[in-house]
Amino acid sequence: MSGSARFAVRAAGTSLRAQPGRTLLTALGIAAAGLVLGVALTVAFSLSTGFDRAADRADLPTVVARFDARDPAAVRRTVGALPNLAAASYRFERTGLRLRAPGHATGQGVLQVVPAGRRRGYAIVAGRDVRASDTGGVVIERGLARAWNVGVGDELRVGRLGAMRVVGIAVQPDNVAFPVAKTARVTASSEALLARFGARPGDAFPVDMVALWARDPARADVLISAARQSSFGLTGLRFLTRDGVRTLIGQAAGIVVALLVAFGIVAAGLAGVLLAAGAQSEVQRSLDRIGLTRALGASPRAIVATHAARGALVCAPAAALGLAAGALLARGPAGGVLSSLNELAPSWGALALLLGAVEVAAIALVAACAALPAWRAARRAPAALLRGGGDVVEGRGPGGGGRGGLVALGAQLVAARRARLASIVAVLGAATAVILLLLALASTLEALRDDPATLGKKYQLTARLPAGDADAVAALPGVTAAAQRVSIPAVSASLLGSPLTVVAYPGDHTRFEAPPLAAGRRVRGPGEAEVGVGLADALGLRVGSTLAIQPQAPHEARFRVVGIVRALQDEGRVAYVQPDRLDAAGAELSGPVVLRLARGANRARIAAGLRALGATADPVRGATGDSGALLGVLASLLRVVALSVALVCLHALVSALALTARERRGAVATLRAVGADGRALRRLLGGAAAAVALPALVVAVLLEALVLAPLVARLASGYADLPLGASAAQVAAVGAALLALAGLAAALTARRLAREPVVAGLREEA
């Protein structure tokens, strides 16, 4: 370290020790910004990388094929001839099993019987894997273990197998976890079960599921295409690829994860603004000291280096503390979200590397933001700097002209520095806008859970009835329209392995579902299709393109794309068509009859009419269905972020008032000398706080409505129009909270001022 650098560090350290209160206030601001940044980065990094992390650790298969049970030898011969095949695992799966544990039960259990071998497709997170000797042992998925509070060593009753001992807990990233997924999965060893049943040598379970791993993952389409072409004799064949797994995850929570990651990006930007504003504010407090130092002969370079070192010395521990606290606060709720999605949280080491890099960037940012205004100040004449701290304010006696006079006087004090007032209002407005965005985001998640209209659905009820009964249903009083809704899983015939969902209605589908158009027009005939933006992006489709699909049918079907819609369902990998060509391809056209109701319709009467037809009325749910556990952990995550941003708002107000009081120290002392008490000081500073908070609220409303909400909607999803704007009630609630924080900041600052000797301020006034 050079001599000038050592001098700057020593001078900065001396300055910090000489003013511990101011140093603590600055450190708290940096820590608050670091807290927001730590929460945002932890959430964004954890959720955006969770699937890939779990898939890599679990060694997720390239493709999983399910079909009707067949003889293992025949399946092995077919699979063994596939190109680009590295490994295969032959399994037997039973669904609809009853699982029971103390206080819990479900009839949606799934038992997967797997052979011995390294390739499994799941990752053990507690205990161990099943072995050939585990005649009474199973591995259960982590979601089931969490929901039922079942651990390694506990008993679980599995269908007719009876009591089984849990030997391990696994993450299976090929689907979301129980109870977000209705099925709960357990895994057993095929060798162990055969031994338990007393099977003879050479006996084996039938095979109805094969997991395939490609030798060259980049050419996985070769393996998938060959698997489809080699499926002669297999009935009920279904494929699920790694991309398909991503889509399945997206059906449950893809938009939720994307929204939270987008919010993390916005919050990270806010933290950077706060760090820069805090560093510049600290230099403004030090103008008199800069003037004195210049008068004593210090060079501008030394002053700049000293302030840069001062900012770095304060930022290093404060930012580290804030980042660490944010990571600790967010890791639990983010981990809960990842657990619900059957994904894995990043290791502490990976998170520490990320936060360490951010810490270095934060120190550099604060040092640079402290050096720049210090450089500008050091170029001014020392006499001008020495005059910058103690403006005389003409008071009106101890009451300043009454309560209104003190409040107005406080507003004048903070408004005297217009450039600084603008910067403080901008910072506080940005923080408040993020809180508004957070409330709007919470409302959006609730709408995705509860409101089918968010998905463009116009029907309110469904009923399991034959398609021929739709006219009878439409004739019920209170029903304005009824039709069969067919939903068929399919893959693209041009890009095998790319999954999609085909939704078919007879006639005009917009009577029942009308996701907003992004381009083109609506379907008018049987050979046309509207595709979601997600599907259009995946397949490179545009208006006029041909959509060739392979449904679960003997033949493919082709449609001309006439419209692109912003559909939320299945991450936008959806196509709306009429059923004629699906029927011609041999697809099974089954699905519920959907009912669109008149406003104010008597639902009890409609339900009675459906019962007379032999069906029950099922209400339509939102995007996330029954995923209450997922929404619970999301709510706790949103509360953590909201709290951290509220702390930032409080610090911004306290910092603004402290700076104003420091600059107007003589004027405040004059008011106290002529009789102003603590209550008068609170009115004075309350006026100053209101002069900052009220315009900041206006800035926040405009910033959230015009910039942040559209930005997050665009970052979160290119395939949906999301209602992200804050409501009037939310704006009112945030405004009241901001004014309450302003009052608290005024009270804290007034309390500190009341402890300061009056004579110290009067000396400065003189």
Residue pairs with C-beta under 8 A, 6 or more apart in sequence:
1 9
4 301
4 302
4 305
5 305
5 309
7 302
7 305
7 306
8 302
8 305
8 306
8 308
8 309
9 309
9 313
11 302
11 306
11 309
12 306
12 307
12 309
12 310
12 313
13 313
15 286
15 289
15 306
15 310
16 23
16 310
16 313
16 314
21 752
22 282
22 285
22 658
23 314
25 654
25 655
25 658
26 278
26 282
26 314
26 318
26 655
27 314
27 317
27 318
28 318
28 651
29 274
29 278
29 651
29 652
29 655
30 275
30 278
30 314
30 315
30 318
30 319
30 322
30 362
30 366
31 318
31 319
31 321
31 322
31 325
32 274
32 322
32 644
32 647
32 648
32 651
33 271
33 274
33 275
33 278
33 319
33 322
33 648
34 271
34 318
34 319
34 320
34 321
34 322
34 323
34 325
34 326
34 362
35 322
35 323
35 325
35 326
35 329
35 644
35 647
35 648
36 267
36 270
36 271
36 274
36 322
36 326
36 641
36 644
36 645
36 648
37 267
37 268
37 271
37 272
37 322
37 323
37 326
37 358
37 362
38 322
38 323
38 324
38 325
38 326
38 327
38 329
38 330
38 355
39 264
39 267
39 326
39 327
39 329
39 330
39 640
39 641
39 644
40 263
40 264
40 265
40 266
40 267
40 268
40 271
40 326
40 641
41 264
41 268
41 323
41 326
41 327
41 354
41 355
41 358
42 326
42 327
42 330
42 331
42 334
42 351
43 260
43 261
43 263
43 264
43 330
43 334
43 637
43 641
44 260
44 261
44 264
44 265
44 268
45 346
45 351
45 354
46 330
46 331
46 334
46 335
46 338
46 345
46 346
47 257
47 260
47 261
47 334
47 337
47 338
48 257
48 261
49 346
50 257
50 338
50 341
50 343
50 344
50 345
51 173
51 245
51 246
51 249
51 341
51 343
53 343
53 344
53 346
54 60
54 123
54 171
54 173
54 342
54 343
54 344
55 173
55 242
55 245
57 123
57 171
57 344
58 120
58 121
58 122
58 123
58 170
58 171
58 172
58 173
59 119
59 120
59 121
59 123
59 213
60 121
60 173
60 174
60 242
60 245
61 89
61 119
61 121
61 174
61 211
61 212
61 213
61 242
62 212
62 213
62 214
62 217
62 220
62 223
62 224
62 241
62 242
63 211
63 212
63 214
63 220
63 223
63 224
63 227
63 239
63 240
63 241
63 242
63 497
64 121
64 174
64 209
64 210
64 211
64 212
64 239
64 240
65 209
65 210
65 212
65 227
65 231
65 237
65 238
65 239
66 93
66 208
66 209
66 236
66 237
66 238
66 240
67 208
67 209
67 231
67 234
67 235
67 236
67 237
67 238
68 208
68 234
68 235
68 236
69 92
69 206
69 207
69 208
70 206
70 207
70 208
70 233
70 234
71 206
71 207
72 90
72 204
72 205
72 206
72 207
74 233
75 90
75 207
75 210
76 88
76 90
78 230
78 231
78 234
79 85
79 88
79 90
79 210
79 212
79 227
80 88
81 230
82 212
82 223
82 226
82 227
82 230
83 222
83 223
83 226
84 214
84 215
84 216
84 219
84 220
84 222
84 223
84 226
85 212
85 213
85 214
85 215
85 223
86 213
86 214
86 215
87 119
87 212
87 213
88 119
88 210
88 211
88 212
88 213
89 114
89 115
89 117
89 119
89 120
89 121
89 210
89 211
90 115
90 207
90 209
90 210
91 112
91 113
91 114
91 115
91 190
91 207
91 208
91 209
91 210
91 211
92 112
92 113
92 190
92 205
92 206
92 207
92 208
92 209
93 110
93 111
93 112
93 113
93 208
93 209
94 110
94 111
94 113
94 159
95 108
95 109
95 110
95 183
96 107
96 108
96 109
97 107
97 109
97 110
97 111
97 158
97 159
98 105
98 106
98 107
98 109
98 157
98 159
99 105
99 106
99 109
99 144
99 156
99 157
99 158
99 159
99 184
99 186
100 156
100 157
101 148
101 150
101 154
101 155
101 156
101 157
103 148
104 147
104 148
106 184
108 182
108 183
108 184
109 158
109 159
109 183
109 184
109 185
109 186
110 183
110 184
110 185
110 186
111 158
111 159
111 161
111 185
111 186
111 187
111 188
112 185
112 186
112 187
112 188
112 209
113 187
113 188
113 189
113 190
113 193
113 205
114 120
114 130
114 187
114 188
114 189
114 190
115 189
115 190
115 191
116 131
116 132
116 189
116 190
116 191
119 211
119 213
120 129
121 172
121 174
121 211
122 139
122 141
122 170
122 171
122 172
122 173
122 187
123 170
123 171
123 173
123 344
124 139
124 168
124 169
124 170
125 142
125 169
125 170
125 171
125 344
126 142
126 145
126 151
126 152
126 168
126 169
127 139
127 152
127 166
127 167
127 168
127 169
128 167
128 168
129 139
129 167
129 168
129 170
130 137
130 138
130 139
130 167
130 168
130 187
130 188
130 189
130 192
131 137
131 167
131 189
131 192
132 189
132 191
132 192
132 195
133 192
134 165
134 167
134 188
134 189
134 192
135 192
135 193
135 195
135 196
136 163
136 164
136 165
136 196
137 164
137 165
137 166
137 167
137 188
137 189
137 192
138 156
138 158
138 164
138 165
138 166
138 167
138 186
138 187
138 188
139 166
139 167
139 168
139 169
139 170
139 186
139 187
139 188
140 150
140 156
140 166
140 168
140 169
140 170
140 184
140 185
140 186
140 187
141 169
141 170
141 171
141 172
141 177
141 178
141 184
141 185
141 186
141 342
142 169
142 170
142 171
142 177
142 339
142 342
143 176
143 177
143 178
143 179
143 180
143 181
143 184
143 339
143 340
143 342
144 150
144 177
144 178
144 184
144 185
144 186
145 151
145 166
145 169
146 177
146 339
147 178
147 179
147 629
150 156
150 166
151 166
151 169
152 166
152 167
152 168
152 169
153 165
153 166
154 165
154 166
155 163
155 164
155 165
155 166
156 163
156 164
156 166
156 186
157 163
157 164
158 164
158 186
158 188
161 188
161 193
164 186
164 188
170 187
171 342
171 343
171 344
172 185
172 342
173 245
173 249
173 342
173 343
174 240
174 245
174 248
174 342
175 181
175 183
175 245
175 248
175 249
175 342
176 248
176 249
176 252
176 253
176 340
176 341
176 342
176 627
177 339
177 340
177 341
177 342
178 184
178 185
179 626
179 627
179 628
179 629
180 252
180 253
180 340
180 341
180 624
180 626
180 627
180 629
180 630
181 252
182 626
190 204
190 205
193 205
194 203
194 204
194 205
212 223
212 227
214 220
214 222
214 223
220 241
220 242
220 497
221 495
221 496
221 497
224 239
224 241
224 496
224 497
225 496
227 239
228 239
228 496
228 550
231 237
238 489
238 552
239 491
239 497
240 248
240 499
241 497
241 498
241 499
243 497
243 498
243 499
244 497
244 499
246 254
246 571
247 499
247 570
247 571
247 573
249 341
249 342
249 343
250 570
250 571
251 569
251 570
251 571
252 341
252 624
252 625
252 627
252 630
253 337
253 340
253 341
253 624
253 627
253 630
254 571
255 448
255 568
255 571
255 623
255 716
255 717
255 720
255 722
256 337
256 445
256 448
256 624
256 630
256 634
257 337
257 341
258 715
258 716
258 717
259 441
259 444
259 445
259 712
259 716
259 717
259 722
260 337
260 441
260 634
260 637
261 715
261 716
262 711
262 712
262 715
262 716
263 437
263 438
263 441
263 641
263 712
265 715
266 434
266 437
266 708
266 711
266 712
267 434
267 641
267 645
270 430
270 431
270 434
270 645
270 648
272 365
273 426
273 427
273 430
274 427
274 431
274 648
274 652
275 315
275 319
275 362
275 365
275 366
275 369
276 365
276 366
276 369
277 369
277 423
277 424
277 426
277 427
277 652
278 366
278 655
279 311
279 315
279 365
279 366
279 367
279 369
279 370
280 369
280 370
280 372
280 373
280 423
281 420
281 423
281 424
281 655
281 659
282 310
282 311
282 314
282 370
283 290
283 307
283 370
283 373
283 374
283 377
284 373
284 420
284 659
285 659
285 662
286 307
286 374
287 377
287 385
287 388
287 389
288 385
288 386
288 388
288 389
290 303
290 374
290 377
290 378
290 385
291 380
291 382
291 383
291 384
291 385
291 386
291 388
292 382
292 386
293 303
294 300
294 303
294 378
294 382
294 385
295 382
295 383
295 386
300 375
300 378
300 379
303 374
303 377
303 378
304 371
304 374
304 375
304 378
305 371
306 374
307 370
307 371
307 374
308 367
308 368
308 370
308 371
308 374
309 367
310 370
311 366
311 367
311 369
311 370
311 371
312 363
312 366
312 367
314 366
315 362
315 363
315 366
315 367
316 359
316 363
319 359
319 362
319 363
319 366
320 359
323 355
323 358
323 359
323 362
324 355
326 644
327 351
327 355
329 640
329 644
330 637
330 640
330 641
331 345
331 351
332 636
333 633
333 634
333 636
333 637
333 640
334 345
334 637
335 345
336 632
336 633
336 636
336 637
337 630
337 633
337 634
337 637
338 344
338 345
339 633
340 627
340 629
340 630
340 633
341 630
377 385
388 663
389 662
389 663
389 665
389 764
390 663
390 664
390 665
390 666
390 667
390 764
390 765
391 416
391 663
391 664
391 666
391 667
392 666
392 667
392 670
392 765
393 409
393 412
393 413
393 664
393 667
393 670
395 409
395 667
395 670
395 671
395 674
396 405
396 409
397 674
397 675
398 671
398 674
398 675
398 676
398 680
399 405
399 406
399 676
399 680
400 406
400 408
400 409
400 671
400 676
400 680
400 684
401 408
401 409
403 683
406 676
406 680
406 683
406 684
406 687
407 683
407 684
407 686
407 687
407 690
408 687
409 684
409 687
410 683
410 684
410 685
410 686
410 687
410 688
410 689
410 690
410 691
411 687
411 688
411 690
411 691
413 660
413 664
413 667
413 684
413 688
414 421
414 656
414 657
414 660
414 688
414 691
414 692
415 421
415 691
417 660
417 663
420 659
421 691
421 692
424 652
424 656
424 692
424 696
425 692
425 695
425 696
425 699
426 699
427 652
428 649
428 652
428 653
428 656
428 692
428 693
428 696
428 699
428 700
428 738
429 695
429 696
429 697
429 698
429 699
429 700
429 703
430 699
430 700
430 703
431 645
431 648
431 649
431 652
431 700
432 649
432 696
432 697
432 699
432 700
432 734
432 738
433 699
433 700
433 701
433 703
433 704
433 707
433 708
434 645
434 708
435 642
435 645
435 646
435 649
435 700
435 734
435 737
436 700
436 701
436 704
436 708
436 726
436 730
436 731
436 734
437 704
437 708
437 709
437 712
437 724
437 726
438 638
438 641
438 642
438 645
439 642
439 726
439 730
439 733
439 734
440 704
440 709
440 724
440 725
440 726
440 727
440 730
441 638
441 712
441 724
442 635
442 638
443 723
443 727
443 730
444 454
444 722
444 723
444 724
445 631
445 634
446 631
447 454
447 622
447 723
448 454
448 568
448 622
448 623
448 624
449 621
449 622
449 623
449 624
449 625
449 627
449 631
450 621
450 622
451 622
452 459
452 460
452 620
452 621
452 622
454 568
454 622
454 623
454 722
454 723
455 513
455 515
455 567
455 568
455 569
455 622
455 623
456 513
456 514
456 515
456 516
456 565
456 567
456 568
457 512
457 513
457 620
458 510
458 511
458 512
458 513
458 514
458 596
459 481
459 485
459 512
459 513
459 594
459 595
459 596
459 597
459 620
460 595
460 596
460 597
460 619
460 620
461 594
461 595
461 597
461 603
461 606
461 617
461 618
461 619
461 620
462 485
462 592
462 593
462 594
462 595
462 617
462 618
462 620
463 473
463 592
463 593
463 595
463 610
463 613
463 615
463 616
463 617
463 618
464 592
464 593
464 615
464 616
464 618
465 473
465 592
465 593
465 610
465 613
465 614
465 615
467 484
467 589
467 593
469 593
469 613
469 615
470 482
470 483
470 484
470 593
471 482
472 613
473 479
473 482
473 593
473 595
473 609
473 610
473 613
474 480
474 481
474 482
476 605
476 606
476 609
476 610
477 601
477 602
477 605
477 606
477 609
478 597
478 598
478 601
478 602
478 603
478 605
478 606
479 595
479 596
479 597
479 598
479 601
479 606
480 596
480 597
480 598
481 511
481 512
481 595
481 596
482 593
482 594
482 595
482 596
483 505
483 506
483 507
483 511
483 512
483 593
483 594
484 505
484 506
484 589
484 591
484 592
484 593
484 594
485 503
485 504
485 505
485 512
485 591
485 592
485 593
485 594
486 502
486 503
486 504
486 505
486 579
486 582
486 589
486 590
486 591
487 501
487 502
487 503
487 504
487 591
488 501
488 502
488 504
488 551
488 552
488 582
488 587
488 588
488 589
489 499
489 500
489 501
489 502
489 551
489 552
490 499
490 500
490 501
490 502
490 549
490 550
490 551
490 552
491 497
491 498
491 499
491 500
491 549
491 550
492 498
492 500
492 538
492 539
492 547
492 548
492 549
492 550
493 548
493 549
493 550
493 556
494 539
494 548
495 538
495 539
496 550
498 538
498 539
498 573
499 573
500 535
500 549
500 570
500 573
500 574
500 575
501 569
501 570
501 573
501 574
501 575
502 549
502 551
502 574
502 575
502 577
502 582
503 509
503 513
503 569
503 574
503 575
503 576
503 577
504 576
504 577
504 578
504 579
504 582
504 589
505 511
505 512
505 513
505 576
505 578
505 579
506 578
506 579
507 578
508 522
508 523
509 522
509 523
509 576
509 578
510 522
511 596
512 594
512 596
513 576
515 532
515 565
515 566
515 567
515 568
515 569
515 720
516 565
516 566
516 721
517 530
517 563
517 564
517 565
517 566
518 533
518 564
518 565
518 566
519 542
519 543
519 563
519 564
520 530
520 543
520 561
520 562
520 563
520 564
521 562
521 563
522 530
522 562
522 563
523 529
523 530
523 562
523 563
523 576
523 577
523 578
524 562
525 578
526 577
526 578
526 579
526 580
526 581
527 558
527 559
527 560
527 581
528 559
528 560
528 561
528 562
528 577
528 578
529 547
529 559
529 560
529 561
529 562
529 563
529 575
529 576
529 577
530 561
530 562
530 563
530 564
530 565
530 575
530 576
530 577
531 541
531 547
531 561
531 563
531 564
531 565
531 574
531 575
531 576
532 564
532 565
532 566
532 567
532 569
532 570
532 571
532 572
532 573
532 574
532 575
532 719
533 564
533 565
533 566
533 567
533 572
533 718
533 719
534 567
534 570
534 571
534 572
534 573
534 574
534 718
534 719
535 541
535 572
535 573
535 574
535 575
536 542
536 561
536 564
536 572
537 572
537 718
537 719
538 573
539 547
541 547
541 561
541 564
542 561
542 564
543 561
543 562
543 563
543 564
544 560
544 561
545 560
545 561
546 558
546 559
546 560
546 561
547 558
547 559
547 560
547 561
547 575
548 556
548 557
548 558
549 556
549 557
549 558
549 559
549 575
550 556
551 557
551 582
551 585
551 587
552 587
552 588
553 582
553 585
553 586
553 587
553 588
554 585
554 586
555 584
555 585
555 586
556 585
557 581
557 582
557 584
557 585
557 587
558 581
559 575
559 577
559 581
565 576
566 572
566 719
566 720
566 721
567 574
567 719
567 720
568 623
568 717
568 719
568 720
569 623
571 719
572 717
572 718
572 719
572 720
579 589
582 589
583 589
592 618
593 615
594 620
595 606
595 617
597 603
597 606
603 617
606 617
607 616
607 617
610 616
610 617
624 630
624 631
646 737
646 741
649 738
649 741
650 741
650 744
650 745
653 689
653 692
653 693
653 741
653 742
653 745
654 745
654 748
654 749
656 688
656 689
656 692
656 745
657 685
657 688
657 689
657 745
657 746
657 749
658 749
658 752
660 685
660 688
661 668
661 685
661 749
661 753
665 760
665 761
665 764
665 765
666 761
666 762
666 764
666 765
666 766
667 765
668 681
668 684
668 753
668 761
669 758
669 759
669 760
669 761
669 762
669 764
669 765
670 761
670 762
670 765
671 680
671 681
671 684
672 681
672 758
672 761
673 758
673 762
676 684
678 750
678 751
678 754
681 750
681 753
681 754
682 746
682 747
682 750
684 750
685 745
685 746
685 749
685 750
685 753
686 742
686 743
686 746
688 746
689 742
689 743
689 745
689 746
690 739
690 742
692 742
693 738
693 739
693 741
693 742
696 738
697 734
697 735
697 738
700 734
701 726
701 731
704 725
704 726
705 725
705 726
709 724
709 725
709 726
710 724
712 724
713 720
713 721
713 722
713 724
716 722
726 734
